[in-house]
Amino acid sequence: MTMRGTPHHAPDSMTAAAVATARSWVIGAVVYALASLLVHSMTDSWATDQRLESTEWRVFLLYLPAALYAFLATLAAAQLHPEPFRDQPAAHLLACLPVPVVAQLVSLLRHRGAGVEGQAAPTVAMILGCLVAVAVDLRLSTGTPD
């Protein structure tokens, strides 16, 4: 019985999987938002029109942070995704990848007229951040020595 006097039933595996996935999404979203706010607060003063004309500055101010947000959000979501669900590759990827992917899709929709570089470069940065995070998560979960 629970505190309210109703019998307690263990959640079935589908419910447990959904809760685990949702929890990973929430932590991924929180990490993504916090990383974005922190980096933007540090770099906004550097992002002048003159600097943003330079490819190197755009990479430094826009695309590297995009890869960092995706990496941190994906890794946090992946690390929080519990056993036994993380042993199922599709379920594990579904738990750790949607936050950066959805954030990138929203960004693409908001900046539709950004041109090829303005759409492709942040998308590639997001993909690279996610791939590195999945690789790091796999390495951490297998405990493979160096």
C-alpha positions in Angstrom: 0.0 0.0 0.0 1.1 3.5 -0.7 0.8 6.4 1.7 -2.7 7.3 0.3 -4.0 3.8 1.0 -4.0 2.5 -2.6 -2.1 -0.6 -3.5 1.2 0.0 -5.1 1.8 -1.7 -8.4 5.2 -1.9 -10.0 5.2 -0.1 -13.3 5.3 -2.4 -16.3 8.4 -2.3 -18.5 6.9 0.0 -21.1 6.0 2.6 -18.5 9.5 2.2 -16.9 11.1 2.7 -20.3 9.0 5.7 -21.0 9.8 7.3 -17.7 13.6 6.6 -18.1 13.5 8.1 -21.6 11.5 11.2 -20.5 14.0 11.7 -17.6 16.9 11.6 -20.1 15.1 14.1 -22.3 14.6 16.5 -19.3 18.2 16.3 -18.2 19.3 16.8 -21.8 17.1 19.8 -22.2 18.3 21.4 -18.9 22.0 20.8 -19.8 21.4 22.1 -23.3 19.7 25.3 -22.0 22.3 25.9 -19.3 25.2 25.4 -21.6 23.6 27.7 -24.2 23.0 30.4 -21.7 26.4 30.2 -20.2 28.3 30.2 -23.5 26.1 33.0 -24.9 26.7 35.1 -21.9 30.4 34.8 -22.4 30.6 35.2 -26.2 27.8 37.6 -27.1 30.1 40.6 -26.6 32.6 39.1 -29.0 30.1 38.5 -31.7 30.4 41.8 -33.6 29.3 42.2 -37.2 33.0 42.5 -38.3 33.9 39.2 -36.5 30.9 37.3 -37.8 32.1 38.1 -41.4 35.1 35.9 -40.7 34.8 32.2 -41.1 37.2 31.5 -38.3 35.2 33.7 -35.9 31.9 32.1 -37.0 33.3 28.7 -36.3 34.5 29.9 -32.8 31.4 31.8 -31.9 28.7 29.8 -33.5 29.6 26.3 -34.6 31.9 25.1 -31.8 29.4 26.1 -29.2 26.7 24.3 -31.2 28.8 21.1 -31.1 29.4 21.7 -27.3 25.7 22.0 -26.5 24.9 18.9 -28.5 27.8 17.0 -26.8 26.9 18.0 -23.3 23.1 17.4 -23.7 23.6 14.0 -25.4 26.2 12.8 -22.9 24.1 13.9 -19.9 21.0 12.2 -21.3 22.9 9.1 -22.1 24.6 8.8 -18.8 21.3 9.3 -17.0 19.5 6.7 -19.1 19.5 3.6 -16.7 20.0 -0.1 -17.1 18.4 -2.2 -18.5 17.2 0.3 -21.1 20.6 1.5 -22.2 21.4 -2.0 -23.3 18.9 -1.6 -26.2 20.7 0.5 -28.8 17.6 2.0 -30.4 16.0 2.8 -27.0 19.3 4.3 -25.8 19.7 6.5 -28.8 16.0 7.6 -28.6 16.7 8.7 -25.0 19.9 10.7 -25.7 19.6 12.2 -29.2 16.2 14.0 -29.4 17.1 17.1 -27.5 19.9 18.4 -29.7 18.1 17.2 -32.8 14.9 19.1 -31.9 16.9 22.1 -30.8 18.6 22.1 -34.2 15.4 21.7 -36.1 13.9 24.7 -34.2 17.0 26.7 -35.0 16.7 25.8 -38.7 13.1 26.8 -38.8 13.8 30.1 -37.1 16.7 30.9 -39.5 15.3 29.7 -42.8 17.0 32.4 -44.8 20.4 31.8 -43.3 21.9 30.3 -46.5 23.7 27.0 -47.0 26.5 27.7 -44.5 24.0 29.0 -41.9 22.1 25.8 -42.0 24.6 23.2 -42.9 27.4 24.2 -40.5 25.4 24.2 -37.3 23.8 20.9 -38.4 27.2 19.3 -38.9 28.3 20.7 -35.6 25.3 19.2 -33.8 25.9 15.8 -35.5 29.6 15.8 -34.5 28.7 16.8 -31.0 26.2 14.0 -30.8 28.5 11.4 -32.3 31.4 12.3 -29.9 29.0 12.1 -27.0 27.7 8.7 -28.0 31.2 7.4 -28.4 32.2 8.8 -25.0 29.1 7.3 -23.4 29.9 3.9 -25.0 33.5 4.1 -23.8 32.3 5.0 -20.3 29.7 2.3 -20.2 32.0 -0.5 -21.4 34.8 0.5 -19.0 37.4 -0.2 -21.6 40.9 0.6 -20.3 43.1 3.0 -22.3 
